[in-house]
Structure formats: structure tokens, C-alpha cells
Amino acid sequence: MIEMFDERIVEAGRLPLFGFFVAFLVTFVLTRVNVRLIRANVRWWFRNVTAGDLHIHHVVFGVVLMLLGGVGSLAVPDAYVGLNVAAAVVFGTGSALVLDEFALILHLSDVYWTEKGRASVDAVFVAIAVTGLLLLGIRPLGYEGIAPDPGTGILTRVYVASLVVNLVFAVITLLKGKIWTGLIGLFVPALLIVGAVRVARPGSPWSRWRYGPDSRKYQRAVRRERLFRRPLIQAKIWVQEFIAGRHDLIPPELLQRRTEAAERARRRLARAERKAAARAERRVGRRSERRAARRAATDGERGTVPRAQRTAAKWAERRAEARTRRRTLSRTRGRAASSARTRAASRRRRPGPEEEPPPGPRPGERSRPEPRDPAGPAPLSGTAPVRDEPGRASP
């Protein structure tokens, strides 16, 4: 074991990387144990680091340690291997603290113990897998024993072509929603070919761009997701919860913040309701004032007579007008009826076309004596005979 360690780690110049890997693993495990004990509210254990009401997350310490380790590794010469290892250890410790709260940085919210907080565990697992593959000497995007030569020979062209093809396959695999296959495929190119050829996961960018909702590829992707992917995800969640704790429980701090947010929302709602009620009351008051002003103006125009008396007088006036209209209508109807009766009687007394009207004056005219010629005979009309001489009648 020691000989293999010397051969694969020390002689290969991977000792700083080994220090980073070990520090990363140990810090992550200790951090998870610490936060789980704090969450369980164990009396004899530490508490959260606070400055007054401010909760200082361990990502802050991780950023400081990463800065110290990175600057130290750059400042220390290559000959001082021990200092390089120490700087790598500090950098690995800070990296574990930062990635343990990767979800907080991603969502800009304290989602450590929620379902979104599982993104932190995924980031830590990815970092461990990539660091372990690098520690084993596996090169990303290349093959073992193949390296570009300084000339322009066939080896350089093959290396560059394989690098481009692996990058293209890696991008396609990641677009199809296969994160683990794409990341591990950077070190094992055969996985990239498999991930690029197989159907994409439902909901991935490739599926939204290329698959229709009723296409055969989409249906096959949904079926594979249900049969194979879901059990793997459940197994991964079980491993994550076994190592890092359950992420579907809400911590007391988050519950307190939610309660405070709900109380603030309730107060804002009550304030808005009071303002709305005050505005409605003001509108009603202004409307009542306008009505009172109009009523006062009307009363001023009509005098000081009470409203009830004005109403009674108005109704009496209306009743008198109705009686007058009824009388006028009855008179008009009576006149029309008498005119109709008169016309009917005159039509009944009118003679027929074969009858001669009797001589004499018409009804309503005076009878006038016809002019008589003094030398002629007397008229043969129905008038009385006229005597020319006394005691002698005219023939």
C-alpha cells in the first residue's frame, strides 16, 4: 500500500491534490455532523455562530479559507512541497464549506434543510467524483498515454480531433439532462457516446427543442424515466439523507422567519383594508354633503315650506289636472256623439234620386212672394190670391 502510494501519488506529483481530497472529505463529514447536532438541539454541542441577530453561515468561513489556500499555493515556490500541501489542505477545507452551502448561493436563500438544499449534496458528490478521478490519473477529454507532441505529426491531429469530439459529446449529454453521465464522461469518453446517442430526459433543453409532446421519442423518454430513472433518484436521495440528513423538514429558524413574514403580510393586509374603509367612508360623506347641498338649494328656491306639505300640494295639483282632463275628454266625446247623431238623422230624411223635392222653401228658409206683373195674370202658386179691387177676387 505504501509503495503504491509513493508510486501513484508522491512520485506522480499528486500529493497536494491528495491533501485537497482528504481535507475536502473530512471537512464535509464533520460539517454535516455538526449541523445535524445543532439541528437536533443537543445541549452539550455547539450552537450557530451569530453576531447579534445575524446568523453567520459557514460558507463565509469557507470563502476566507479558499482565499487563503489559493493565494498561499500561488505564493509558495514549487520546491516547498510541504507548504504546497498545507495550502492545498486549507483550500480543500474552504471548498467543502462553500459547496456544503451551494444551494444557498444558488437560490440566495436559506434552503439548507429543504428539498432545494439537496443541490449542495449533489455539488459535493460531483466534486468528490471529479477529484477522485483526477487523483487516479485519469485525464479529462483525453486518453491515457496520448499527449500532443511539439511537431505537426499525426499524434497531435488525433489528440485535437478527439478533444473536439469529446467536448461536443459532453455538451450534447449535458443538454439532454444527464449531468452525471456528462461529468464522468469527461474522464471516460465512452460514457459520452452513450449519453449523446440515447434519448434525452423529459424536461431537459434537448427534449423541449427536439421532441414533440406526442412523439415516440418523448413517450419512450417518459417511460424510461418512470422505470429506471425514478428508482435511481430514490436511491440517491436515500444515500444523501443517510450522509447529510433529511432535507424535507423545515428548521425552526425558517419556520420563525415564515411566521414573521406571514405576520407582516397580515399587518399589510389589515392596513390596506383600513385605508380602503376610510376611503369608502370619505366618499359616502362627500356624497351625503352634496345631497344635502342640493336639497338646501331646492328648499331655498321653493321657500321654507316643509317637504311633506310640498309633496301633498304637488299630488293635489296632479289630481286636479287629472279631473280637468277627464271633464274635457267627456265633453269632447259628448259633442262628437251629438254631431254623429245629427248627421245620421239628416241622412235618413234625404230623398231618393227618383223623388222630386216638394216645391217651396227649404227648411230654414223664408217664403218670398214671387214678383207679379201688373198687367198679367196672377201666379199659379200656392200663395194666397191677391185681390185687385175690393170685393172682387181675381180669376
C-alpha positions as CSV (number, residue, x, y, z in Angstrom):
1,M,0.0,0.0,0.0
2,I,2.8,2.4,0.9
3,E,4.7,1.6,-2.3
4,M,1.6,2.1,-4.4
5,F,1.0,5.4,-2.6
6,D,4.6,6.5,-3.3
7,E,4.3,5.5,-6.9
8,R,0.9,6.8,-7.8
9,I,0.7,9.9,-5.5
10,V,4.1,11.1,-4.4
11,E,6.3,10.3,-7.4
12,A,3.5,11.5,-9.8
13,G,3.4,14.9,-8.1
14,R,-0.2,14.5,-6.9
15,L,0.5,14.9,-3.2
16,P,-1.1,18.4,-3.0
17,L,-4.2,17.0,-4.8
18,F,-4.3,14.2,-2.3
19,G,-4.2,16.6,0.6
20,F,-7.0,18.6,-1.0
21,F,-9.1,15.5,-1.5
22,V,-8.7,14.2,2.1
23,A,-9.3,17.7,3.6
24,F,-12.4,18.1,1.5
25,L,-13.9,14.7,2.6
26,V,-13.1,15.2,6.3
27,T,-14.4,18.7,6.4
28,F,-17.7,17.8,4.6
29,V,-18.3,14.9,7.0
30,L,-17.5,17.0,10.1
31,T,-19.6,19.9,8.9
32,R,-22.7,17.6,8.3
33,V,-22.3,16.0,11.7
34,N,-22.0,19.5,13.3
35,V,-25.1,20.9,11.6
36,R,-27.2,17.8,12.4
37,L,-26.3,18.0,16.1
38,I,-27.1,21.7,16.1
39,R,-30.4,20.9,14.4
40,A,-31.2,18.3,17.0
41,N,-30.6,21.0,19.7
42,V,-28.1,18.9,21.7
43,R,-27.2,20.7,24.9
44,W,-23.6,19.7,25.1
45,W,-22.8,20.6,21.4
46,F,-22.0,23.9,19.7
47,R,-24.6,26.4,18.5
48,N,-24.9,28.5,15.4
49,V,-22.4,31.3,15.0
50,T,-24.2,34.6,15.4
51,A,-23.3,38.3,15.7
52,G,-26.3,39.8,17.4
53,D,-29.3,38.9,15.3
54,L,-27.1,38.0,12.3
55,H,-26.6,34.3,11.6
56,I,-23.1,33.8,10.1
57,H,-23.2,30.8,7.7
58,H,-20.2,28.5,7.4
59,V,-19.9,29.5,3.7
60,V,-18.4,32.7,4.9
61,F,-15.5,30.8,6.6
62,G,-15.2,28.7,3.5
63,V,-14.7,31.7,1.3
64,V,-12.0,33.0,3.6
65,L,-10.2,29.7,3.7
66,M,-10.4,29.3,0.0
67,L,-8.8,32.7,-0.5
68,L,-6.0,31.9,1.9
69,G,-5.3,28.5,0.4
70,G,-5.4,29.7,-3.2
71,V,-3.1,32.7,-2.6
72,G,-0.8,30.6,-0.4
73,S,-0.4,27.9,-3.1
74,L,0.4,30.6,-5.7
75,A,2.9,32.3,-3.4
76,V,4.8,29.2,-2.2
77,P,7.6,28.1,-4.6
78,D,7.4,24.6,-6.1
79,A,10.4,23.4,-4.2
80,Y,8.5,23.6,-0.9
81,V,6.2,20.6,-1.2
82,G,5.1,20.7,2.4
83,L,3.8,24.3,2.1
84,N,2.1,23.4,-1.1
85,V,0.4,20.5,0.6
86,A,-0.7,22.7,3.5
87,A,-2.1,25.3,1.2
88,A,-4.0,22.6,-0.7
89,V,-5.4,21.3,2.6
90,V,-6.6,24.8,3.5
91,F,-8.1,25.2,0.1
92,G,-9.9,21.8,0.3
93,T,-11.4,22.7,3.7
94,G,-12.7,26.0,2.4
95,S,-14.1,24.3,-0.7
96,A,-16.0,21.8,1.4
97,L,-17.6,24.6,3.5
98,V,-18.6,26.5,0.4
99,L,-20.0,23.6,-1.6
100,D,-21.9,22.4,1.5
101,E,-24.0,25.6,1.1
102,F,-24.0,25.6,-2.6
103,A,-27.9,25.8,-2.6
104,L,-27.8,29.0,-0.5
105,I,-25.5,30.6,-3.1
106,L,-27.7,29.3,-6.0
107,H,-31.0,30.4,-4.6
108,L,-29.8,33.3,-2.5
109,S,-32.0,32.0,0.4
110,D,-31.5,29.7,3.4
111,V,-32.8,26.5,1.9
112,Y,-30.3,24.3,3.7
113,W,-32.8,21.8,5.1
114,T,-35.4,22.0,2.3
115,E,-35.6,19.9,-0.9
116,K,-33.7,22.6,-2.7
117,G,-30.9,22.1,-0.3
118,R,-30.1,18.7,-1.9
119,A,-28.3,20.7,-4.7
120,S,-25.5,21.2,-2.1
121,V,-25.1,17.5,-1.6
122,D,-25.1,17.0,-5.4
123,A,-22.3,19.6,-5.8
124,V,-20.2,17.9,-3.1
125,F,-20.6,14.5,-4.7
126,V,-19.6,15.9,-8.1
127,A,-16.6,17.5,-6.6
128,I,-15.6,14.3,-4.9
129,A,-16.0,12.2,-8.1
130,V,-14.0,14.6,-10.2
131,T,-11.2,14.9,-7.7
132,G,-11.1,11.1,-7.2
133,L,-10.8,10.6,-11.0
134,L,-8.0,13.2,-11.2
135,L,-6.3,11.5,-8.3
136,L,-6.3,8.2,-10.1
137,G,-4.5,9.8,-13.0
138,I,-7.4,9.8,-15.5
139,R,-7.2,12.7,-17.8
140,P,-10.3,14.7,-18.8
141,L,-11.1,14.8,-22.5
142,G,-8.2,12.6,-23.5
143,Y,-6.8,9.1,-23.3
144,E,-4.1,7.7,-21.1
145,G,-0.7,7.8,-22.7
146,I,-1.7,10.2,-25.5
147,A,-0.4,13.8,-25.4
148,P,0.2,16.4,-28.0
149,D,3.8,16.4,-29.5
150,P,5.6,19.6,-30.3
151,G,5.6,18.9,-34.1
152,T,2.8,18.7,-36.6
153,G,2.5,14.9,-36.7
154,I,-0.4,12.7,-36.8
155,L,-0.5,12.3,-33.0
156,T,-1.3,16.0,-32.5
157,R,-4.1,15.9,-35.0
158,V,-5.6,12.8,-33.4
159,Y,-5.4,14.3,-30.0
160,V,-7.1,17.6,-31.1
161,A,-9.8,15.7,-33.0
162,S,-10.6,13.5,-30.0
163,L,-10.6,16.6,-27.8
164,V,-13.2,18.4,-30.0
165,V,-15.4,15.2,-30.4
166,N,-15.4,14.6,-26.6
167,L,-16.3,18.2,-26.0
168,V,-19.2,18.1,-28.5
169,F,-20.5,14.8,-26.9
170,A,-20.2,16.3,-23.4
171,V,-22.2,19.3,-24.4
172,I,-24.9,17.1,-26.0
173,T,-25.1,14.9,-23.0
174,L,-25.4,17.8,-20.6
175,L,-28.2,19.3,-22.8
176,K,-30.0,16.0,-22.6
177,G,-30.2,16.4,-18.9
178,K,-27.7,13.7,-18.0
179,I,-25.4,15.6,-15.6
180,W,-23.6,12.7,-14.0
181,T,-23.0,11.0,-17.3
182,G,-21.6,14.2,-18.8
183,L,-19.3,14.9,-15.9
184,I,-17.9,11.4,-15.6
185,G,-17.8,11.1,-19.3
186,L,-15.1,13.8,-19.4
187,F,-12.8,11.2,-17.9
188,V,-14.4,8.1,-19.5
189,P,-15.2,9.2,-23.1
190,A,-17.2,6.0,-23.8
191,L,-20.0,7.3,-21.5
192,L,-20.3,10.5,-23.5
193,I,-21.0,8.4,-26.7
194,V,-23.7,6.5,-24.8
195,G,-25.2,9.7,-23.3
196,A,-25.2,11.5,-26.6
197,V,-26.9,8.7,-28.6
198,R,-29.7,7.8,-26.1
199,V,-32.9,9.8,-25.8
200,A,-32.9,12.9,-23.6
201,R,-34.6,13.1,-20.2
202,P,-38.1,14.7,-20.2
203,G,-37.9,18.4,-19.3
204,S,-34.3,18.8,-20.5
205,P,-33.4,21.5,-23.0
206,W,-32.8,18.9,-25.7
207,S,-36.3,17.4,-25.1
208,R,-38.0,20.8,-25.3
209,W,-36.2,21.7,-28.5
210,R,-36.3,18.4,-30.4
211,Y,-39.2,16.2,-29.1
212,G,-42.9,16.9,-29.6
213,P,-45.4,16.1,-26.8
214,D,-46.8,13.2,-28.9
215,S,-43.6,11.9,-30.5
216,R,-42.4,8.4,-30.0
217,K,-39.0,9.6,-28.5
218,Y,-40.8,11.7,-25.9
219,Q,-43.0,8.8,-24.9
220,R,-40.0,6.5,-24.7
221,A,-38.1,9.1,-22.6
222,V,-41.1,9.3,-20.2
223,R,-41.3,5.5,-19.9
224,R,-37.6,5.2,-19.2
225,E,-37.8,8.0,-16.6
226,R,-40.5,6.1,-14.8
227,L,-39.0,2.7,-15.0
228,F,-35.3,3.3,-14.5
229,R,-34.6,6.9,-13.5
230,R,-37.0,7.2,-10.6
231,P,-35.6,4.2,-8.7
232,L,-32.1,5.6,-9.1
233,I,-33.1,9.0,-7.9
234,Q,-34.8,7.5,-4.9
235,A,-31.6,5.5,-4.1
236,K,-29.5,8.7,-4.5
237,I,-31.9,10.6,-2.2
238,W,-31.6,7.8,0.4
239,V,-27.8,7.9,0.3
240,Q,-27.8,11.7,0.6
241,E,-30.2,11.7,3.6
242,F,-28.1,9.0,5.2
243,I,-25.0,11.1,4.9
244,A,-26.3,14.7,5.2
245,G,-29.7,14.3,6.9
246,R,-33.2,14.7,5.7
247,H,-33.9,17.8,3.6
248,D,-37.7,17.7,3.6
249,L,-38.0,19.1,7.2
250,I,-38.4,22.8,7.9
251,P,-35.9,24.1,10.5
252,P,-37.2,26.2,13.4
253,E,-35.3,29.2,12.1
254,L,-37.1,29.0,8.8
255,L,-40.4,28.4,10.5
256,Q,-39.8,31.5,12.6
257,R,-39.0,33.6,9.5
258,R,-42.1,32.3,7.7
259,T,-44.2,33.2,10.8
260,E,-42.8,36.7,10.8
261,A,-43.3,37.0,7.1
262,A,-46.9,35.9,7.5
263,E,-47.4,38.4,10.3
264,R,-46.0,41.2,8.2
265,A,-48.3,40.2,5.4
266,R,-51.3,40.1,7.7
267,R,-50.4,43.6,9.0
268,R,-50.1,45.0,5.5
269,L,-53.5,43.5,4.6
270,A,-55.1,44.9,7.6
271,R,-53.6,48.3,6.9
272,A,-54.8,48.2,3.3
273,E,-58.3,47.2,4.5
274,R,-58.4,50.2,6.9
275,K,-57.3,52.6,4.2
276,A,-60.0,51.2,1.8
277,A,-62.6,51.6,4.5
278,A,-61.5,55.1,5.2
279,R,-61.7,56.0,1.5
280,A,-65.2,54.5,1.2
281,E,-66.3,56.4,4.3
282,R,-65.0,59.7,2.9
283,R,-66.7,59.0,-0.4
284,V,-70.0,58.4,1.4
285,G,-69.6,61.6,3.4
286,R,-68.8,63.7,0.3
287,R,-71.9,62.2,-1.4
288,S,-74.1,63.0,1.6
289,E,-72.8,66.5,1.7
290,R,-73.6,67.0,-2.0
291,R,-77.1,65.7,-1.5
292,A,-77.7,68.0,1.5
293,A,-76.4,70.9,-0.5
294,R,-78.7,70.1,-3.4
295,R,-81.6,69.7,-1.0
296,A,-80.9,73.0,0.7
297,A,-80.7,74.8,-2.7
298,T,-84.0,73.3,-3.7
299,D,-85.6,74.3,-0.4
300,G,-84.3,77.8,-0.8
301,E,-85.8,78.0,-4.3
302,R,-89.2,76.7,-3.1
303,G,-89.4,78.6,0.1
304,T,-89.5,77.4,3.7
305,V,-92.5,75.1,3.2
306,P,-91.8,71.6,4.7
307,R,-91.2,68.8,2.3
308,A,-94.3,66.9,3.3
309,Q,-96.5,69.8,2.6
310,R,-94.8,70.4,-0.8
311,T,-95.4,66.7,-1.6
312,A,-99.1,66.9,-0.6
313,A,-99.6,70.1,-2.7
314,K,-97.9,68.5,-5.7
315,W,-100.2,65.4,-5.5
316,A,-103.3,67.7,-5.1
317,E,-102.3,69.6,-8.2
318,R,-101.8,66.5,-10.1
319,R,-105.3,65.2,-9.1
320,A,-106.9,68.5,-10.1
321,E,-105.2,68.3,-13.5
322,A,-106.4,64.7,-14.0
323,R,-110.0,65.7,-13.2
324,T,-109.8,68.6,-15.7
325,R,-108.5,66.3,-18.4
326,R,-111.3,63.8,-17.7
327,R,-114.0,66.6,-17.9
328,T,-112.6,67.9,-21.1
329,L,-112.5,64.5,-22.6
330,S,-116.1,63.7,-21.6
331,R,-117.3,67.0,-23.2
332,T,-115.4,66.3,-26.4
333,R,-116.9,62.8,-26.6
334,G,-120.4,64.2,-26.0
335,R,-120.1,66.8,-28.8
336,A,-118.7,64.2,-31.2
337,A,-121.7,61.8,-30.3
338,S,-124.3,64.6,-30.9
339,S,-122.7,65.5,-34.2
340,A,-122.8,61.9,-35.3
341,R,-126.5,61.6,-34.4
342,T,-127.3,64.8,-36.3
343,R,-125.5,63.5,-39.4
344,A,-127.3,60.2,-39.2
345,A,-130.8,61.8,-38.9
346,S,-130.1,64.1,-41.9
347,R,-129.1,61.1,-44.0
348,R,-132.4,59.3,-43.1
349,R,-134.5,62.4,-44.2
350,R,-132.7,62.9,-47.5
351,P,-135.0,62.0,-50.6
352,G,-134.0,59.4,-53.2
353,P,-132.7,60.0,-56.6
354,E,-136.2,59.4,-58.3
355,E,-138.2,61.6,-55.9
356,E,-138.7,65.3,-56.7
357,P,-138.3,67.6,-53.8
358,P,-141.5,69.4,-52.9
359,P,-141.9,72.9,-54.1
360,G,-141.5,75.6,-51.7
361,P,-138.8,76.9,-49.5
362,R,-136.3,74.6,-48.0
363,P,-136.2,74.1,-44.3
364,G,-134.8,77.0,-42.6
365,E,-135.6,79.5,-45.5
366,R,-138.4,82.1,-45.6
367,S,-141.0,82.0,-48.4
368,R,-140.8,85.0,-50.6
369,P,-143.6,86.1,-52.9
370,E,-142.8,85.9,-56.5
371,P,-142.9,89.2,-58.3
372,R,-146.1,89.8,-60.2
373,D,-146.6,91.5,-63.4
374,P,-149.3,94.2,-63.0
375,A,-150.7,93.5,-66.5
376,G,-150.5,89.8,-66.4
377,P,-152.5,87.1,-64.6
378,A,-152.0,86.1,-61.1
379,P,-149.3,83.4,-60.3
380,L,-150.5,79.8,-60.0
381,S,-148.6,79.1,-56.9
382,G,-149.6,78.0,-53.6
383,T,-149.8,81.6,-52.3
384,A,-153.0,83.3,-51.3
385,P,-154.9,85.1,-54.0
386,V,-154.4,88.7,-54.2
387,R,-157.5,91.0,-54.6
388,D,-157.2,93.8,-57.2
389,E,-160.4,95.5,-56.2
390,P,-162.3,95.4,-53.0
391,G,-164.9,92.8,-53.0
392,R,-163.7,91.2,-56.3
393,A,-161.4,88.2,-56.5
394,S,-159.0,87.8,-59.2
395,P,-159.7,84.8,-61.5
